[in-house]
Amino acid sequence: MKESSAISNHKPSLDEMWKFIEGLMRPSELIPDKSILTYDQVFAIYSKLSNIDEMLKEIAQISILRKELNKEKSQETVV
């Protein structure tokens, strides 16, 4: 799986990574304890979640495109 361009071009701060992680991992019981993780550990979590987030966005876009193609095909059949 390719690494997100946002990650490869920009090394985020610890606060930026935690904000992203907290935004995705709700309820808060799922969020790891900030006090015991190093920057590298947080970056690993951030990287994986970022890749998953990007993949889900791509899947949603594919679904939208597929629906539009099916709609076009059905309109061509009717005409």
C-alpha positions as MATLAB code, in Angstrom:
seq = 'MKESSAISNHKPSLDEMWKFIEGLMRPSELIPDKSILTYDQVFAIYSKLSNIDEMLKEIAQISILRKELNKEKSQETVV';
ca = [
       0.000    0.000    0.000;
       1.392    3.402   -0.903;
       2.217    5.881    1.810;
      -0.031    8.917    1.914;
       1.498   11.940    0.203;
       0.645   14.063    3.238;
       2.819   11.838    5.412;
       5.721   11.504    2.988;
       5.975   15.268    2.372;
       5.365   16.497    5.918;
       6.464   15.104    9.238;
       3.623   16.229   11.540;
       4.083   17.445   15.065;
       3.063   15.241   17.956;
       0.050   17.491   18.586;
      -1.053   17.252   14.937;
      -0.852   13.471   15.031;
      -2.803   13.224   18.296;
      -5.491   15.539   16.923;
      -5.860   13.307   13.853;
      -5.882   10.107   15.932;
      -8.428   11.500   18.384;
     -10.627   12.639   15.501;
     -10.786    9.109   14.106;
     -10.824    7.039   17.279;
     -14.026    7.754   19.084;
     -15.199    6.940   21.744;
     -12.223    8.176   23.703;
     -11.732    4.806   25.416;
     -10.137    3.618   22.168;
      -7.460    6.320   22.194;
      -4.098    5.083   23.484;
      -2.574    6.649   26.598;
      -0.565    9.658   25.402;
       1.818    9.567   28.344;
       3.315    6.152   27.543;
       3.874    6.440   23.782;
       6.969    7.854   22.090;
       6.873   10.083   19.017;
       7.826    7.116   16.820;
       5.030    4.965   18.258;
       2.490    7.742   17.739;
       3.800    8.275   14.207;
       3.320    4.567   13.443;
      -0.304    4.730   14.638;
      -0.849    7.996   12.775;
       0.628    6.589    9.551;
      -1.544    3.483    9.605;
      -4.720    5.420   10.433;
      -3.909    7.966    7.749;
      -3.467    5.203    5.158;
      -6.732    3.562    6.222;
      -8.532    6.918    6.114;
      -7.216    7.567    2.600;
      -8.229    4.081    1.459;
     -11.768    4.528    2.804;
     -12.074    7.848    0.975;
     -10.943    6.171   -2.246;
     -13.461    3.343   -1.771;
     -16.240    5.882   -1.223;
     -15.209    7.700   -4.414;
     -15.193    4.421   -6.359;
     -18.685    3.665   -5.059;
     -19.951    7.064   -6.207;
     -18.384    6.609   -9.641;
     -19.832    3.098   -9.937;
     -23.344    4.396   -9.137;
     -22.992    7.130  -11.741;
     -21.803    4.641  -14.360;
     -24.728    2.337  -13.603;
     -27.103    5.292  -13.861;
     -25.623    6.242  -17.256;
     -25.894    2.640  -18.482;
     -29.528    2.398  -17.430;
     -30.356    5.681  -19.183;
     -28.671    4.465  -22.396;
     -30.729    1.283  -22.301;
     -33.986    3.196  -21.938;
     -33.254    5.582  -24.845;
];
